[in-house]
């Protein structure tokens, strides 16, 4: 059985990028073009893992030739947890957004939509209470992201207090960056989700390669508008693995000991039926331990998977047992249904999902 890649909280991890840029912690580990820059743009390319970039680098030559290298994401390697860690500068155990589908008082809530099967839950679970850490160290940072994300529960949770500058076409991103820097901003946050979306829908084939070329052009276009003494930093929230049709049902004995599930297919939380926690972990290890790390909640917390501190609120949102695949499979939850079969997935602690680029360019 391979060892999981544990996030390097306190070191070269996505949760440390913003505090380092804003001067709250040491920036010695950041790529050299950023250190001493008058202004920095941080571009998050959702879903661009380090190892996927390396294997497809001929389609992204600008990114492939940049200063920098790999750093770790957070656990789980899912957009909700990772983007919140980038923005707040803390680990999931502290900000509390611990998964894509999260348990809130017995309700399994899809956190990107901030809704469960009955609809929006913002009134029941206000975003600023579910995620209490102010983003960007409390600063009103300009955020360049899709207009459709503005006002959503997840945006309010991890980007509240920011000055949103929405775009409807990706060609607007460099212009919005140029405007922000011309207005004297010293830090600009930008987000692009194309790589993640294409990998989910199409896998790592020609559509993915075309999307990498488009992302590389976006980086070039942003570089073209940077004033002197400015830097562009590029990172990602997680990598991906190709799962395709290798999504499996959990074994019957596991289901019988489970009351409900949360998380995602590659970091599946099982919530035990009353009195069945011991039976659940034993059944999960017997049935699925050849494909996945099967770990109890307290053990995962003690090993630092969710950071050096796990708040009481975050701990309550975790299940009793996690099934975290190290093989390229995922585990189904019958209550989780999307619009299409996901070709690529993420969430686990493999190097493919955990290692992400931290790259930088000087103007």
N, C-alpha and C positions, 0 to 999 in steps of 0.2 A: 504494500500500500504506500503510495507517495505521501510526502508531508505537505500539508496545506501551506500556501504562501500567506503568512500573517502580515497584516498592514504594518508599515513602519511609522506608526504614530510617534510624533515627536521628532521625526527625522524626515527623510525624503518620501513624503506622502502628500496626496492631494489636499489633505486637511491643513497642511502647513503653508500652502502657497500664498494665500491672501495675507495671513499675518506677517510673512516674510516680506512681501511686496510693500505692505503698509508700514513696515518698520517696527512692528511689535515684537518680532523675534529675529534671530540671525538670518541673514540672506546669503551666507557663505555657500550654501548648497545649491542655490539657484544658478542657472547657466550665466556665464559671464556677461553677455550683452545686457542683462537686466540690472546688474549691480552698477549703481551710479547713474542710471538713466534718469532724465528729468521727468519723464512720464512713461507709464507702462500700460499697454493694452493686453489683457488676458483673454484669449480666445479659447473657449471650450468646444472641442469637436466631439460631440456625443458619440460614444461607441468605438472610437479609434484606439484599439489596443496597440501596445508597443510591438508585439510579435506579428500582428497582422500587418502593421506598417512595414516592418522589416521584410516580410515575405513579398509584399507588393510594392516595394519602394520605387520600382521603375515607373509606376503610375503616379507617384507623388515625389518627384525628385527634389523639389524645394524643401519639403518637410524632411526628407531623408538626409539631406545635407546640412541640416541646421545644427547649431550648438545644442548640446544637452544629451539626455539619455533617458532610461526608464526610471520611474518611481512607482510606488504602489498606490492603488486605490484603497477603498475602505471595505469593511464587511457589513452587509453583503454587497457584492459588486453590482448594485442596481442603481438606476438613475436617481430615484428618490433619495436614498441614503447618501450617494456620492455627491450629487449637486448640492445637497444641504451641507455636506462637510466642506466642500469648496467654498461656499458662500460664508458660512459661519466660522470656519477655521477650527472646528472641533470635530471629534469623532462621533459616530452615530449613537454610542452609548450616552453621550451628553446632550446632543440636540434632539434625540428621541425619535427621529424618522428612521426606523429600523427595518423597513422593507417596502416593497411595492404594494403588497396587500398586507395590511397591518391590523392586529387585533386591538380594538378599542372597546373595552368593557364588554367583551363578548360579541361585538359586531366586527366582521371582517370588512375593512374599508380599503378600497382601491385608492391609493394616496395621490396618484397623478390626477384623478378625477375628483378626489375628495368626496367619494360617494360609495355607498354600499348598494345592495340589490334593491333597496327601497328608495334610493335617490340621494341627493346632496345631503351631506351631514355637517355643513359649515356652521349651522346654528347650534347643533349639539356639541360640536368639537371645533371651536374657533381656532383658526390656524396659528395665531400667536400664542395660544395656550398649549397646543399640541407640540409646537416647536418654539421654545421660549428664548433662544439665543439670538440676539440681534445680528443680522448679516453685516459683513464688511466692517466689523468692529464698531458698529453703530453709525458709520458714515453714510451719507446720502450719495452713493456711487451711481454714475450713469450706467444703466444696463441696456444693452442692445440685444433684443431677442424678438421672437415672433410676436406680432401684435395679438394673435389669438390666445397667447398665454397670459396676457395682462389681466389681472383681476381674478384669476383662478385661485382655488384654495391652496394649491401647492406653491404657486408664485407668492401668495401672501405669506405663506409659512417660511419660505427660504430666501425671499428677496424683498420683504416688506421694508418700507422706508427708502428704497432705491428710487432713482428717477428713471422710469421706464421710457425707452425710446424704441418703439415697436417697428418692425419691418414686415412687409407682406411679400417682398421679392428679395432674394438673397443679394441681388446687385445693389441694394440699398445699404448693406452692412458697411462697406468701406466709406460711403458718404457720411453715414451717421458717426463712424469713428472719426473721420476728418473734422466734422462739425464739433464734436466733443473736445477734441484736442485743440482746435482753434479757439475754443471758448476758455481754454486754460485748465482743463481737467488734467490731473496728474495720474489718475487711475481710471481705466475704462474696462468694463466687463462685457464680453460679447459671447453669445451662445448660438451654435448651429447644430441641428439635429439630423442632417441628411445622411451621414455615414451610418448611424445607428438604424435609421428607418430602412435604408436599402438593404443592410445586412439582415435585418429581421425578415424582410419580405422576400429577398432574392438570394440570400447566401453569399458566398465568396466568389462568385463567377464574374462574367463580363459587366453586369450592372454595378457590382461593387467596385470594380476597377474604374468604370466610368465615373462613379461618385468620388473615388479618391482623386481622380484628375480634377474634378470640379472643386473639391475641398482645397487642393493644392493651388488652384487658380484664385480661390477666395483669399488664401494667405498672401499670395502675390499681390492681389488688389489692395489688401489692407496695408501691406508694406509700402505700396506706391504712394499712399497718402500720409505716411508718418513724417512729421516734421523732424528736423535735426535733434539729436540727443534723446530720441525716444526709442522704446523697445517694444517688440511684439513677443509675447510668450504664448505658446500653444500647448494645451494639455487635453486630457480626456477624462471622463468619469469612470470608464471601465473598458475592458476589451470584450471579445465575444468568442464563442465556439460554435461550430456547426453541429446542430442536433438533428435537424430535418425530421424524419418520421420516427426518431428514437425516443419519443415521449412514452413513458410507461405508467401503467396503473400500479399503485402500491399493493403489496400482498394483502390477501384477505385478512390474515391475522393482525396485520398492522392497522387496517381500516377498522376492525372490530374494537381495537383499543383506543381509537381516535374519536374525539367528539367533533372536531372541526379542524380546518387547516388555514394557514396564512402563509405569507412569504411569496415565493415564486418557484418555478419549476426546478431551478438549480440552487435554491436555498429554501427548501420546503419545511416550514414549521408545522409540527404536529402537536395538537393540544389534546392531552390525554383525557379519557373518560375518568370520572371520579374513582380513585383507588387503583387505576390501571397504569400509572406512570412506569412502574418497574416492568410490567408486562410489555408495555409499548416499546421501551428502548431495547429490550431483549428481542422482541419480534422484528424490529426494524434492523437490528444488527444481523440477525440470522438471515433475513430475506434480502437485504440490500447492502450489506457491508462489503461485498465484493465490488461494488460500483461507486460507493459513496462513503464519505465520512459521516458517521452517525454519532451525534454528540448531544449530550444533555445541556440544558440552558446554563446551569451554574458552571459547568466545565468550560463551555465556550466563553463565558464572561471571565472566568479565572485565567484563561489562556490569552486574554487581551484581544480577542477578535473584534470587539466593539469599542475598544479604546481603554485607556487607563482608569476611566471612571464610568460606571453604568448607573444612571439615575434610577430611582425607584420607579418612576413613570416609564422609562424605557424598558426596564426589566419586566414590568407587567405586560408589555406589548409583545414579548417573546413567547413562543410556545414552550412546551416541555422538552421536546426532542426535535433536533434539526437533522434533515437528510440533505447532505451537501455533496453532489456528485463530483468525483474526480475523473470519471469517464464522460464521454460526450453524449450524455443522456439527460433527460429531465423527467420529473415525476409529476404526474397529473393530479390536479384537484378538480373534481367534477363540477364544482361551483365556479371555476375560473374559465371563462370563455372569451376568446378574442374574435376579431373579425376575420382572421385568416391563420393558417398554420405558420408558426414562426420557424424559419429555417435556421437562423442563428439565435442563440440565447446567451444569457449571462446571469450572474448571481453568486457563483461559487468562488472558491479560493484557489483555483488553478492559476498558474503563471499567465496563461492565455487571457484570463479575465482580470487578473489582479494588476499586471504590469501595464502601465500607460506611459506615453511619452511626456516629457517636460522639455520643450524645445524653445529656443529663443533666437531672435533676429534683432540686429541693431539697424536703425534707419540710415 
